[in-house]
Amino acid sequence: MHIVEKLLDSAYQDSELLKKRDEMGDVFSAFHDVDFCIEAPDKEKAETVCSFINDNRYGNAHVEEADGNFRVITITNTPVTQEIISSLSANMVSIAAIFRCEFSGWGSTIITAEDL
């Protein structure tokens, strides 16, 4: 898939996830610990991506391994408004593409008005 298609798909997925979160009462303007996941083909590539993210202060990244699969999890504390989350996702899609990895999305806990 071409990078433009990946960016468009990510923007669509972000919109769909935000719609679901809105239905659950998520307060988008509240700061959330958001985790972004990049799937890497091997440990060395995962460590390279992790180092790149940390060195450039895009978030706090670490590598996780499960059943021989390697993931770079990047945590950023941020509101999850459409503009912010789409920008951050696009950045992660781009980083994944540069390193020939796959961005597999983001997640965070739902913060409702009762939680504030």
Secondary structure, 3 states (H helix, E strand, C coil): CCHHHHHHHHHHHHHHHHHHHHHCCCCCCCCEEEEEEEEECCHHHHHHHHHHHHHCCCCEEEEEEECCEEEEEEEEEECCCHHHHHHHHHHHHHHHHHCCCEEEEEECCCCCHHHC
